[in-house]
């Protein structure tokens, strides 16, 4: 009996290009593949680094029981056809380096990475992780020429996760029952909204004293700095990688999750022409909706102060780049 030829079906797994094989990038590659979400191309300028990390992760594939491919490379051509591009490349702030120094250095790194990646994956959705995050997200958008809904920054997801963890430590509640919202820029002027922070649907303002809430909000604002101080020679990478993976999952699986991310504002909250952390829905088409929640006058004023700081950073960066 002759065999029946099977029909030819072109099947392609989703592919995520991670630009930067530092601790955030390499941990993100691990998260994505071990969740069986997508194939990963891990790129870095350091020869051998992404290749070694990719091989190490691949050798764990059989134990972690996933079937996703991971490729380490120094060549942007290997990222061709990526559905999502995550930019983690950049320098951390070092002793003696001013915030403006960090801004200008990372502006060059991010704009170059964004242009190179999109040249090979013109239909990709871009997620920016590099700091200062909201400014870098704007620069990536300008550099790529992508639509507004195809570029976003990670900050709000991480800040909200940190606040969720701190509320759990304070109350003893499980993190799965806690919902939080942190808006604004990913930095000192972020805007936690206690009224929208709940445990099993009950706002924390109903059972925590104002002093305790203020302490939790302040710890969230300094969450990254607290880790840097403890580590002494590095910065956070587990929680940032998990935050990006959470966004990637919502995009790839079209979950339309409502979460706070740095997205382009065009009149929402009275703000225009900048990326800032606000509630939005993420699905397979990118930013599907920006949700305008009701803010008090003081909360809105805080959001505008945060936006002003981001806008100042954007203006400085634009003046030093060829965008």
VENVEN-V699936 format. One record per pair of residues at least 4 apart in sequence whose C-alpha atoms are under 8 Angstrom apart, sorted by the first residue. I is the first residue (numbers start at 1). J is the second residue. D is the distance in Angstrom with one decimal. If there is no record, write none. Layout:
I|J|D / I|J|D
This chain:
13|38|6.1 / 13|39|6.5 / 14|37|7.5 / 14|38|4.9 / 14|39|6.2 / 14|82|7.4 / 14|83|6.3 / 14|252|7.3 / 15|38|5.3 / 15|39|4.7 / 15|40|5.7 / 15|41|7.4 / 15|81|7.4 / 15|82|4.9 / 15|83|5.5 / 15|84|6.7 / 16|38|6.4 / 16|39|6.2 / 16|40|4.9 / 16|41|6.3 / 16|82|5.5 / 16|83|6.0 / 16|84|4.8 / 16|85|5.8 / 16|86|7.4 / 17|40|5.8 / 17|41|4.7 / 17|42|6.0 / 17|43|7.4 / 17|79|5.9 / 17|82|6.0 / 17|83|7.9 / 17|84|6.3 / 17|85|4.7 / 17|86|6.2 / 18|25|6.2 / 18|28|8.0 / 18|29|7.2 / 18|40|7.1 / 18|41|6.1 / 18|42|4.9 / 18|43|6.2 / 18|85|6.0 / 18|86|4.8 / 18|87|6.2 / 18|88|7.2 / 19|25|7.1 / 19|42|6.3 / 19|43|5.0 / 19|44|6.3 / 19|85|7.3 / 19|86|6.0 / 19|87|4.9 / 19|88|5.8 / 19|89|5.8 / 19|113|7.2 / 20|25|5.5 / 20|26|7.9 / 20|42|7.1 / 20|43|5.7 / 20|44|4.9 / 20|45|7.9 / 20|87|6.7 / 20|88|5.2 / 20|89|4.2 / 20|90|7.7 / 21|25|4.7 / 21|26|5.1 / 21|42|6.4 / 21|43|6.3 / 21|44|5.5 / 21|49|7.1 / 21|50|5.7 / 21|88|7.9 / 21|89|7.6 / 22|26|5.9 / 22|88|7.9 / 22|89|7.6 / 23|27|5.9 / 23|237|5.9 / 24|28|6.0 / 24|88|6.9 / 24|236|8.0 / 24|237|4.7 / 24|238|6.9 / 24|240|6.7 / 24|241|5.4 / 25|29|6.2 / 25|42|7.6 / 25|88|6.0 / 25|241|7.1 / 26|30|6.4 / 26|42|7.6 / 26|53|7.0 / 27|31|6.2 / 27|237|7.3 / 27|238|6.8 / 27|241|6.0 / 28|32|6.1 / 28|241|4.7 / 28|242|6.9 / 28|244|7.3 / 28|245|6.5 / 29|33|6.2 / 29|40|6.3 / 29|42|7.1 / 29|70|7.9 / 30|34|5.9 / 30|57|6.8 / 31|35|6.1 / 31|241|7.5 / 31|242|7.1 / 31|245|6.6 / 32|36|6.4 / 32|37|5.5 / 32|38|6.3 / 32|39|7.9 / 32|40|7.6 / 32|245|6.3 / 33|37|6.0 / 33|38|6.1 / 33|39|6.6 / 33|40|7.1 / 33|66|7.0 / 33|67|7.9 / 33|68|5.6 / 33|69|7.6 / 33|70|7.6 / 34|61|7.8 / 34|64|6.4 / 34|65|7.6 / 34|66|6.0 / 34|68|8.0 / 35|66|7.5 / 36|66|5.6 / 36|67|6.9 / 36|68|6.1 / 37|68|7.7 / 37|249|6.9 / 37|252|7.5 / 38|68|6.2 / 38|69|7.9 / 39|68|5.0 / 39|69|4.8 / 39|70|5.8 / 40|68|7.7 / 40|69|6.4 / 40|70|4.7 / 40|71|6.4 / 41|70|5.8 / 41|71|4.8 / 41|72|6.0 / 41|73|7.3 / 41|78|7.4 / 41|79|6.0 / 42|50|5.9 / 42|54|7.2 / 42|70|7.3 / 42|71|6.0 / 42|72|4.8 / 42|73|6.3 / 43|50|6.0 / 43|72|5.9 / 43|73|5.0 / 43|74|5.4 / 43|75|7.1 / 43|76|7.3 / 44|49|7.1 / 44|50|6.0 / 44|73|6.7 / 44|74|5.4 / 44|89|7.9 / 45|74|5.5 / 46|50|7.6 / 46|74|7.1 / 47|51|7.9 / 47|73|8.0 / 47|74|6.4 / 48|52|5.9 / 48|73|7.9 / 49|53|6.3 / 49|72|7.8 / 50|54|5.9 / 50|71|7.9 / 50|72|4.4 / 50|73|5.8 / 50|74|7.5 / 51|55|6.1 / 51|71|6.9 / 51|72|4.0 / 51|73|5.9 / 52|56|6.2 / 52|72|7.3 / 53|57|6.2 / 53|72|7.1 / 54|58|6.0 / 54|70|5.7 / 54|71|5.7 / 54|72|5.2 / 55|59|6.1 / 55|70|7.9 / 55|71|7.9 / 55|72|7.7 / 56|60|6.8 / 57|61|6.7 / 57|70|7.7 / 58|69|7.5 / 58|70|6.6 / 60|64|6.1 / 61|65|5.9 / 61|66|5.9 / 61|67|7.0 / 62|66|6.9 / 73|78|7.0 / 75|79|7.8 / 76|80|7.4 / 76|116|6.5 / 76|117|6.3 / 76|120|7.3 / 77|120|6.4 / 79|117|7.0 / 79|120|6.7 / 79|121|7.3 / 80|117|7.9 / 80|120|4.7 / 80|121|5.4 / 81|120|6.6 / 81|121|4.8 / 81|122|8.0 / 81|124|7.8 / 82|121|5.5 / 82|124|6.1 / 83|121|7.3 / 83|123|6.9 / 83|124|4.6 / 83|125|6.4 / 84|124|5.0 / 84|125|4.7 / 84|126|5.8 / 84|127|7.5 / 84|248|7.7 / 85|117|7.2 / 85|124|6.4 / 85|125|6.1 / 85|126|4.8 / 85|127|6.3 / 86|126|5.8 / 86|127|4.8 / 86|128|5.9 / 86|129|7.3 / 87|110|7.2 / 87|113|7.3 / 87|114|7.5 / 87|126|7.5 / 87|127|6.3 / 87|128|4.9 / 87|129|5.9 / 87|130|6.6 / 88|128|6.6 / 88|129|5.0 / 88|130|5.1 / 89|109|7.0 / 89|110|6.9 / 89|113|7.9 / 89|130|6.3 / 90|105|7.9 / 90|106|5.3 / 90|109|6.1 / 90|110|7.1 / 90|130|5.9 / 90|131|7.6 / 91|102|7.2 / 91|105|7.6 / 91|106|6.4 / 92|102|7.4 / 92|131|7.8 / 93|97|6.3 / 93|98|7.7 / 93|99|7.5 / 93|102|6.1 / 97|101|5.9 / 97|102|6.8 / 98|102|6.5 / 99|103|6.1 / 100|104|6.1 / 101|105|6.1 / 102|106|6.0 / 103|107|5.9 / 103|131|7.8 / 103|132|6.6 / 103|313|7.6 / 103|317|6.7 / 104|108|6.6 / 104|317|6.1 / 104|320|7.0 / 105|109|6.6 / 106|110|5.9 / 106|130|7.5 / 106|131|7.5 / 106|136|7.7 / 107|111|6.0 / 107|136|6.4 / 107|139|7.1 / 107|317|6.5 / 107|321|7.5 / 108|112|6.1 / 108|321|7.2 / 109|113|6.1 / 110|114|5.9 / 110|130|7.6 / 110|136|6.7 / 110|139|7.5 / 110|140|6.5 / 111|115|6.1 / 111|139|6.3 / 111|140|5.6 / 111|143|5.7 / 112|116|6.2 / 113|117|6.0 / 114|118|6.1 / 114|140|5.7 / 114|143|6.5 / 114|144|6.2 / 115|119|6.1 / 115|140|7.9 / 115|143|6.0 / 115|144|5.5 / 116|120|6.9 / 117|121|6.2 / 118|122|4.7 / 118|123|7.6 / 118|124|7.0 / 118|144|6.4 / 124|150|7.3 / 125|150|4.6 / 125|151|6.0 / 125|286|6.5 / 126|150|6.1 / 126|151|4.8 / 126|152|6.4 / 127|137|7.8 / 127|151|6.0 / 127|152|5.0 / 127|153|5.4 / 127|154|6.7 / 127|244|7.8 / 128|133|6.9 / 128|136|7.0 / 128|137|5.6 / 128|140|7.7 / 128|151|7.8 / 128|152|6.3 / 128|153|4.7 / 128|154|6.3 / 129|133|6.0 / 129|153|6.2 / 129|154|5.7 / 129|155|7.4 / 129|244|8.0 / 130|136|6.6 / 131|135|7.8 / 131|136|6.6 / 132|136|6.1 / 132|186|7.5 / 132|187|7.9 / 133|137|6.1 / 133|153|6.5 / 133|154|7.6 / 133|155|6.8 / 133|185|7.9 / 133|186|6.3 / 134|138|6.5 / 134|153|6.5 / 134|155|7.8 / 134|185|6.2 / 134|186|6.7 / 134|262|6.3 / 134|275|5.6 / 134|276|6.0 / 134|277|7.9 / 134|310|6.6 / 135|139|6.4 / 135|275|7.2 / 135|310|6.2 / 135|311|7.7 / 135|313|6.2 / 135|314|5.3 / 135|317|7.9 / 136|140|6.1 / 137|141|6.3 / 137|151|7.2 / 137|152|6.3 / 137|153|5.7 / 137|262|7.6 / 137|275|6.7 / 138|142|6.3 / 138|264|7.9 / 138|274|6.5 / 138|275|5.9 / 138|314|7.3 / 139|143|6.0 / 139|314|7.7 / 139|318|7.7 / 139|323|7.9 / 140|144|6.1 / 140|151|7.7 / 141|145|6.0 / 141|146|6.1 / 141|147|7.8 / 141|148|7.3 / 141|151|6.1 / 142|146|7.7 / 142|323|6.7 / 143|323|6.5 / 146|150|6.3 / 146|151|7.1 / 147|151|7.3 / 148|263|7.7 / 148|264|6.1 / 149|263|7.7 / 149|264|7.7 / 149|285|7.6 / 149|286|5.4 / 149|287|4.6 / 149|288|7.0 / 150|285|7.4 / 150|286|5.2 / 150|287|6.6 / 151|263|7.2 / 151|286|7.6 / 151|287|8.0 / 152|261|6.8 / 152|262|5.4 / 152|263|5.1 / 152|264|7.6 / 152|275|7.8 / 152|287|7.8 / 153|261|5.9 / 153|262|4.5 / 153|263|6.6 / 153|275|7.9 / 153|277|8.0 / 154|158|6.9 / 154|243|7.0 / 154|244|6.2 / 154|247|7.9 / 154|261|5.6 / 154|262|6.4 / 155|159|6.2 / 155|185|7.5 / 155|186|5.1 / 155|260|8.0 / 155|261|6.1 / 155|262|6.5 / 155|277|7.0 / 156|160|5.9 / 156|181|7.8 / 156|182|5.9 / 156|183|6.2 / 156|184|7.6 / 156|185|7.9 / 156|186|6.7 / 156|259|7.7 / 156|260|4.8 / 156|261|4.8 / 156|262|6.7 / 156|277|5.5 / 156|278|7.5 / 157|161|6.1 / 157|243|5.7 / 157|244|7.9 / 157|259|6.6 / 157|260|5.7 / 157|261|6.1 / 158|162|6.2 / 158|239|6.7 / 158|240|6.0 / 158|243|5.4 / 159|163|6.3 / 159|182|6.2 / 159|186|7.5 / 159|220|6.6 / 159|221|7.7 / 159|223|7.9 / 160|164|6.1 / 160|180|5.5 / 160|181|5.5 / 160|182|5.2 / 160|260|7.8 / 161|165|6.3 / 161|180|7.5 / 161|243|7.8 / 162|166|6.3 / 162|220|6.1 / 162|223|7.0 / 163|167|6.1 / 163|180|6.8 / 163|216|7.0 / 163|217|7.2 / 163|220|5.5 / 164|168|6.3 / 164|175|6.4 / 164|178|6.1 / 164|179|6.7 / 164|180|6.0 / 165|169|6.3 / 165|175|6.4 / 166|170|6.2 / 166|216|6.5 / 166|220|7.7 / 167|171|6.0 / 167|172|8.0 / 167|173|7.8 / 167|178|7.8 / 167|216|7.1 / 168|172|5.2 / 168|173|5.0 / 168|174|6.0 / 168|175|5.7 / 168|178|7.5 / 169|173|7.6 / 173|177|7.0 / 173|178|7.6 / 173|199|7.4 / 174|178|7.1 / 177|199|5.5 / 177|200|5.0 / 178|197|7.3 / 178|198|5.6 / 178|199|4.5 / 178|200|6.3 / 178|201|7.9 / 179|196|7.7 / 179|197|5.5 / 179|198|5.3 / 179|199|6.6 / 179|201|7.9 / 180|193|7.8 / 180|194|7.9 / 180|196|6.2 / 180|197|4.3 / 180|198|6.6 / 181|192|6.2 / 181|193|6.0 / 181|194|7.9 / 181|196|6.2 / 181|197|6.3 / 181|259|7.9 / 181|260|6.7 / 181|279|7.9 / 182|190|6.8 / 182|191|5.5 / 182|192|4.1 / 182|193|6.1 / 182|260|6.9 / 182|277|7.7 / 182|278|8.0 / 183|190|6.0 / 183|191|4.9 / 183|192|6.0 / 183|193|7.5 / 183|260|6.6 / 183|276|7.8 / 183|277|4.9 / 183|278|5.2 / 183|279|7.6 / 183|303|7.3 / 184|189|7.1 / 184|190|4.7 / 184|191|5.4 / 184|276|5.5 / 184|277|4.6 / 184|278|6.6 / 184|303|5.5 / 184|306|5.7 / 184|307|6.8 / 185|189|6.3 / 185|190|5.1 / 185|191|7.8 / 185|262|7.7 / 185|276|5.6 / 185|277|5.8 / 185|306|5.8 / 185|307|6.8 / 185|310|6.7 / 186|190|5.8 / 186|277|7.5 / 187|221|6.8 / 188|221|5.7 / 188|222|7.1 / 189|221|7.6 / 189|302|7.7 / 189|305|7.4 / 189|306|5.1 / 190|221|6.6 / 190|303|7.7 / 190|306|6.4 / 191|299|7.5 / 191|302|6.6 / 191|303|6.3 / 191|306|7.8 / 192|217|6.3 / 193|197|6.7 / 193|299|7.6 / 194|203|7.3 / 194|204|6.7 / 194|205|6.6 / 194|213|7.4 / 195|203|5.8 / 195|204|7.1 / 195|205|6.4 / 196|203|6.5 / 197|203|5.6 / 197|204|6.0 / 198|202|4.9 / 198|203|4.1 / 198|204|5.4 / 199|203|6.5 / 199|204|6.7 / 202|206|7.0 / 203|207|7.8 / 204|208|5.7 / 204|213|7.9 / 205|209|7.2 / 205|210|7.4 / 205|213|7.7 / 208|212|6.3 / 208|213|6.5 / 209|213|6.4 / 210|214|6.1 / 211|215|6.2 / 212|216|6.3 / 213|217|6.2 / 214|218|6.1 / 215|219|6.2 / 216|220|6.2 / 217|221|6.4 / 218|222|6.4 / 219|223|5.7 / 222|226|6.0 / 223|227|6.6 / 224|228|6.3 / 224|235|7.1 / 224|236|6.5 / 225|229|6.1 / 225|235|8.0 / 226|230|6.4 / 227|231|6.1 / 227|235|6.2 / 227|236|6.2 / 228|232|5.7 / 228|233|7.2 / 228|234|5.9 / 228|235|4.8 / 228|236|7.0 / 231|235|6.8 / 236|240|6.8 / 237|241|5.9 / 238|242|6.2 / 239|243|6.1 / 240|244|6.4 / 241|245|6.2 / 242|246|6.1 / 243|247|6.6 / 244|248|6.2 / 245|249|6.0 / 246|250|6.4 / 247|251|6.3 / 247|282|7.4 / 248|252|6.0 / 249|253|5.8 / 249|254|7.9 / 249|255|7.7 / 250|254|5.5 / 250|255|4.7 / 250|256|6.2 / 250|257|6.1 / 250|282|6.1 / 250|283|5.8 / 250|284|7.6 / 251|255|6.7 / 251|256|7.4 / 251|282|5.8 / 251|283|4.4 / 251|284|4.6 / 251|285|7.4 / 251|286|6.5 / 252|283|7.3 / 252|284|5.8 / 253|283|7.4 / 253|284|7.0 / 254|282|7.4 / 254|283|4.2 / 254|284|4.7 / 255|282|7.2 / 255|283|5.7 / 255|284|8.0 / 256|281|5.1 / 256|282|4.7 / 256|283|4.4 / 256|284|7.9 / 256|288|7.5 / 257|280|7.9 / 257|281|5.2 / 257|282|5.6 / 257|283|7.2 / 258|279|6.5 / 258|280|5.4 / 258|281|4.5 / 258|282|6.9 / 259|278|8.0 / 259|279|5.3 / 259|280|5.6 / 259|281|6.4 / 259|282|7.8 / 260|277|5.7 / 260|278|4.9 / 260|279|4.1 / 260|280|6.0 / 261|276|7.4 / 261|277|4.7 / 261|278|5.8 / 261|279|6.5 / 261|280|6.8 / 262|275|5.4 / 262|276|4.4 / 262|277|3.9 / 262|278|6.5 / 263|274|7.9 / 263|275|4.8 / 263|276|5.6 / 263|277|6.4 / 263|278|7.1 / 263|280|8.0 / 263|287|7.7 / 264|272|7.9 / 264|273|6.8 / 264|274|5.6 / 264|275|4.4 / 264|276|6.7 / 265|271|6.1 / 265|272|5.2 / 265|273|6.0 / 265|274|5.9 / 265|275|6.1 / 265|276|7.2 / 266|271|6.4 / 266|272|4.4 / 266|273|6.0 / 266|274|7.9 / 267|271|5.0 / 267|272|5.0 / 268|272|7.3 / 268|292|6.8 / 269|292|6.8 / 269|300|7.6 / 271|304|7.6 / 271|307|7.8 / 274|307|7.8 / 274|310|7.7 / 274|311|6.7 / 276|307|6.8 / 276|310|7.8 / 278|290|7.4 / 278|291|7.5 / 278|292|7.9 / 279|290|6.2 / 279|291|5.4 / 279|292|7.2 / 279|293|7.9 / 280|287|6.8 / 280|288|7.3 / 280|289|5.5 / 280|290|4.3 / 280|291|5.4 / 281|287|5.9 / 281|288|5.4 / 281|289|5.2 / 281|290|6.6 / 281|291|7.8 / 282|286|5.5 / 282|287|4.9 / 282|288|5.7 / 282|289|7.6 / 283|287|6.7 / 283|288|6.3 / 295|299|5.7 / 295|300|5.8 / 296|300|6.1 / 297|301|6.1 / 298|302|6.2 / 299|303|6.2 / 300|304|6.2 / 301|305|6.2 / 302|306|6.2 / 303|307|6.2 / 304|308|6.1 / 305|309|6.5 / 306|310|6.5 / 307|311|6.0 / 308|312|6.2 / 309|313|6.4 / 310|314|6.2 / 311|315|6.2 / 312|316|6.3 / 313|317|6.1 / 314|318|6.0 / 315|319|6.2 / 316|320|6.7 / 317|321|6.4 / 318|322|7.3 / 318|323|6.4
